[in-house]
Amino acid sequence: MSAGPLVLAGAALALLRFGRGFVRLRRRGRRDLAGWDRPLLACAGLAATAAPALGPVDEAAGRLLGAHMLEHLLVGDAGPALLAVAVRGPLLAFVLPVRLGRLAARAGALPAWAPVALWAAALAAWHVPAAYDAALGNELLHGLEHLSFLAAGLLVWTQLVDPARRRRLGTGARLAVAGAMFAAGQLLADVLFLSGPLYPAYAGAEARPLGLSAAADQQLAGLVMMVEQTVALGAFAALLLRGRVREALRPARRRAPLEATA
């Protein structure tokens, strides 16, 4: 049985849960904490995590290593990042069930290096050629692979975005976590670029559309990894630093009117 219907059902339930929490917070008069950007981010995050369950996307991933890499990054990086940003602040408490909220709090209390290590380990382990080909040929194993990417991605992006606003990590520590993620991803990208074809499942002529050779397809996968991480982690770093600059300028802006009236 395909995991597609289960994935789509889970995404629908998550969207319903988000919608209820979003409406409750707005009804309490805190529309400033539940703007309309939040549903857009949540829908984008859930779409990214559920995309591999869609027929055309799954078919492309079965024929192109580059498309399959994009699947992995949507599930384990882009999707979790968008979801963490969507529920940041008080909205998180309205969206998560109590037990899941407690579990998220425990996960957020992990040492900063632990989620990065789990994320990198999942990425490395499932891209070992034997594990990769085994997951590609087994629906249950493939679902487990994507589930591990999603769990690790949520853990590490919770550390980066800090949706509960616990402020355990300073700016420098969060940038270090992002840097460690980028280094791990680029290491895999380099292996894909510099090695010969590693994945027998993609070596056949039928699995090479667009006239790509097996080596070019593998290099495409490395390029996808490089570009997605540069965009996602680069945007995170830019937004984080912009927020810190704004905070640093606030006292100066408050002093300016007082000095002008002195």
C-alpha positions as CSV (number, residue, x, y, z in Angstrom):
1,M,0.0,0.0,0.0
2,S,1.3,3.5,-0.9
3,A,2.0,5.8,1.9
4,G,0.6,8.7,-0.1
5,P,-2.9,8.7,1.3
6,L,-1.6,8.5,4.9
7,V,0.8,11.4,4.3
8,L,-1.9,13.6,2.8
9,A,-4.3,12.7,5.6
10,G,-1.7,13.6,8.2
11,A,-1.1,17.0,6.4
12,A,-4.8,17.7,6.3
13,L,-5.2,17.0,10.0
14,A,-2.2,19.2,10.8
15,L,-3.7,22.0,8.7
16,L,-7.0,21.6,10.5
17,R,-5.2,21.8,13.9
18,F,-3.3,24.9,12.8
19,G,-6.5,26.5,11.5
20,R,-8.3,26.0,14.9
21,G,-5.4,27.4,16.9
22,F,-5.1,30.4,14.5
23,V,-8.8,31.3,14.7
24,R,-8.8,30.9,18.6
25,L,-5.8,33.3,18.9
26,R,-7.4,35.9,16.6
27,R,-10.7,35.7,18.5
28,R,-8.8,36.6,21.7
29,G,-7.9,39.9,20.1
30,R,-4.3,39.0,19.3
31,R,-4.4,39.4,15.6
32,D,-0.9,41.0,15.8
33,L,0.4,37.6,16.8
34,A,-1.7,35.7,14.2
35,G,-1.3,37.6,10.9
36,W,-2.4,36.2,7.6
37,D,1.2,35.4,6.8
38,R,1.0,32.5,9.2
39,P,-1.5,30.3,7.3
40,L,0.4,31.0,4.1
41,L,3.6,29.7,5.7
42,A,1.9,26.7,7.3
43,C,0.3,25.7,4.0
44,A,3.7,26.1,2.2
45,G,5.4,24.0,4.9
46,L,2.8,21.2,4.8
47,A,2.8,21.3,1.0
48,A,6.6,20.8,1.0
49,T,6.5,17.9,3.4
50,A,3.6,16.2,1.6
51,A,4.8,16.9,-2.0
52,P,6.7,13.5,-2.2
53,A,3.4,11.7,-1.7
54,L,2.0,13.3,-4.9
55,G,2.1,11.1,-8.0
56,P,4.0,13.3,-10.5
57,V,6.6,14.3,-7.9
58,D,7.1,10.8,-6.7
59,E,7.4,9.6,-10.4
60,A,10.0,12.2,-11.2
61,A,11.9,11.2,-8.0
62,G,11.9,7.6,-9.1
63,R,13.6,8.5,-12.4
64,L,15.9,11.4,-11.5
65,L,18.3,11.4,-8.6
66,G,18.2,15.2,-8.6
67,A,14.4,15.2,-8.2
68,H,14.7,12.6,-5.4
69,M,17.3,14.9,-3.6
70,L,14.8,17.7,-3.9
71,E,12.2,15.5,-2.2
72,H,14.5,14.9,0.7
73,L,15.3,18.6,1.2
74,L,11.6,19.5,1.0
75,V,10.8,17.0,3.7
76,G,13.8,17.4,5.9
77,D,14.7,21.1,5.5
78,A,12.4,23.5,3.7
79,G,9.2,22.1,5.1
80,P,10.3,22.0,8.8
81,A,11.7,25.5,8.4
82,L,8.5,27.0,7.1
83,L,6.4,25.2,9.8
84,A,8.6,26.4,12.6
85,V,8.3,30.0,11.4
86,A,4.5,29.7,10.9
87,V,3.9,28.7,14.6
88,R,6.4,31.0,16.3
89,G,5.3,32.9,19.4
90,P,2.1,32.3,21.4
91,L,0.5,30.7,18.3
92,L,2.5,27.6,19.1
93,A,0.6,26.9,22.3
94,F,-2.7,27.2,20.5
95,V,-1.7,24.9,17.7
96,L,0.1,22.0,19.5
97,P,-1.9,19.6,21.7
98,V,-0.7,19.7,25.4
99,R,1.2,16.4,25.2
100,L,2.9,17.3,21.9
101,G,3.7,20.7,23.4
102,R,5.5,19.0,26.3
103,L,7.4,16.8,23.9
104,A,8.4,19.8,21.9
105,A,9.6,21.6,25.0
106,R,11.8,18.6,25.9
107,A,13.2,18.5,22.4
108,G,13.9,22.2,22.6
109,A,15.9,21.6,25.8
110,L,18.4,19.3,24.0
111,P,22.0,20.6,23.7
112,A,22.4,22.6,20.5
113,W,24.7,20.1,18.9
114,A,22.3,17.1,19.4
115,P,19.7,18.1,16.7
116,V,22.4,19.0,14.3
117,A,24.1,15.7,14.8
118,L,20.8,13.8,14.3
119,W,20.0,15.8,11.2
120,A,23.5,15.1,9.7
121,A,23.3,11.5,10.7
122,A,20.0,10.9,9.0
123,L,21.2,12.7,5.9
124,A,24.4,10.7,5.8
125,A,22.9,7.3,6.7
126,W,20.1,7.3,4.1
127,H,22.4,8.5,1.3
128,V,24.7,5.5,1.7
129,P,24.2,3.8,-1.6
130,A,23.0,0.5,-0.2
131,A,20.5,2.2,2.2
132,Y,19.4,4.6,-0.6
133,D,18.6,1.9,-3.1
134,A,16.9,-0.3,-0.4
135,A,14.6,2.6,0.5
136,L,13.8,3.3,-3.1
137,G,12.7,-0.3,-3.6
138,N,10.6,-0.7,-0.4
139,E,7.6,1.5,0.3
140,L,7.7,1.0,4.1
141,L,11.4,1.7,4.3
142,H,11.0,4.8,2.0
143,G,8.3,6.1,4.4
144,L,10.6,5.5,7.4
145,E,13.4,7.4,5.5
146,H,11.1,10.5,5.0
147,L,9.8,10.3,8.5
148,S,13.3,10.4,9.9
149,F,14.2,13.4,7.7
150,L,11.0,15.2,8.9
151,A,11.7,14.5,12.6
152,A,15.3,15.6,12.4
153,G,14.4,18.7,10.4
154,L,11.8,19.8,12.9
155,L,14.3,19.3,15.8
156,V,17.0,21.3,14.2
157,W,14.8,24.1,12.9
158,T,13.2,24.4,16.3
159,Q,16.6,25.2,17.6
160,L,17.2,27.8,14.8
161,V,13.8,29.5,14.8
162,D,13.0,29.1,18.5
163,P,9.3,29.2,17.9
164,A,8.5,29.0,21.7
165,R,10.7,32.1,22.3
166,R,12.7,30.4,25.1
167,R,15.9,32.2,24.0
168,R,18.2,29.4,25.0
169,L,20.6,30.1,22.2
170,G,22.0,33.5,21.4
171,T,22.6,34.9,17.9
172,G,26.1,33.5,17.6
173,A,25.0,30.0,18.7
174,R,22.1,29.9,16.2
175,L,24.4,31.0,13.4
176,A,26.8,28.3,14.5
177,V,24.0,25.7,14.2
178,A,23.1,26.9,10.8
179,G,26.8,26.8,9.8
180,A,27.1,23.2,11.0
181,M,24.0,22.2,8.9
182,F,25.4,24.0,5.9
183,A,28.8,22.2,6.3
184,A,27.1,18.8,6.5
185,G,25.0,19.4,3.5
186,Q,27.9,20.7,1.4
187,L,30.0,17.7,2.4
188,L,27.3,15.4,0.9
189,A,27.1,17.7,-2.2
190,D,30.8,17.5,-2.7
191,V,30.7,13.7,-2.5
192,L,28.0,13.6,-5.2
193,F,29.9,16.0,-7.4
194,L,33.3,14.3,-7.1
195,S,32.4,10.6,-7.1
196,G,31.4,8.4,-10.0
197,P,27.8,7.1,-10.2
198,L,27.0,5.8,-6.7
199,Y,23.4,4.6,-7.0
200,P,22.7,1.6,-9.3
201,A,18.9,2.2,-9.2
202,Y,19.5,5.4,-11.2
203,A,22.0,3.9,-13.7
204,G,19.5,2.5,-16.2
205,A,18.6,4.3,-19.4
206,E,15.0,4.5,-18.4
207,A,15.9,6.4,-15.2
208,R,17.7,9.1,-17.2
209,P,15.3,11.5,-18.8
210,L,16.3,14.8,-20.3
211,G,19.4,13.2,-21.9
212,L,21.2,13.2,-18.6
213,S,24.0,10.6,-17.9
214,A,24.1,8.9,-14.6
215,A,27.1,11.1,-13.6
216,A,25.3,14.3,-14.6
217,D,22.2,13.3,-12.7
218,Q,24.2,12.7,-9.6
219,Q,25.9,16.1,-10.0
220,L,22.5,17.7,-10.4
221,A,21.5,16.2,-7.0
222,G,24.6,17.8,-5.5
223,L,23.7,21.1,-7.1
224,V,20.1,20.9,-5.7
225,M,21.5,20.2,-2.2
226,M,23.9,23.2,-2.5
227,V,21.3,25.7,-3.8
228,E,18.5,24.7,-1.4
229,Q,20.8,25.0,1.6
230,T,22.3,28.3,0.5
231,V,18.8,29.8,0.0
232,A,17.3,28.4,3.2
233,L,20.1,28.9,5.6
234,G,21.2,32.2,3.9
235,A,17.7,33.6,4.3
236,F,17.6,32.5,8.0
237,A,21.0,34.1,8.7
238,A,20.0,37.4,7.0
239,L,16.6,37.6,8.8
240,L,18.2,36.8,12.2
241,L,20.9,39.4,11.8
242,R,18.4,42.0,10.5
243,G,16.3,41.4,13.7
244,R,19.3,41.9,15.9
245,V,20.3,45.1,14.1
246,R,16.7,46.4,14.6
247,E,16.9,45.6,18.3
248,A,20.2,47.3,18.6
249,L,18.8,50.5,17.0
250,R,15.7,50.7,19.1
251,P,17.3,52.5,22.1
252,A,18.9,55.0,19.8
253,R,15.5,55.7,18.2
254,R,13.9,56.2,21.6
255,R,16.6,58.6,22.7
256,A,16.4,60.8,19.6
257,P,13.0,62.4,20.4
258,L,14.0,63.0,24.0
259,E,17.3,64.7,22.9
260,A,15.4,66.8,20.4
261,T,13.1,68.2,23.1
262,A,15.8,68.7,25.7
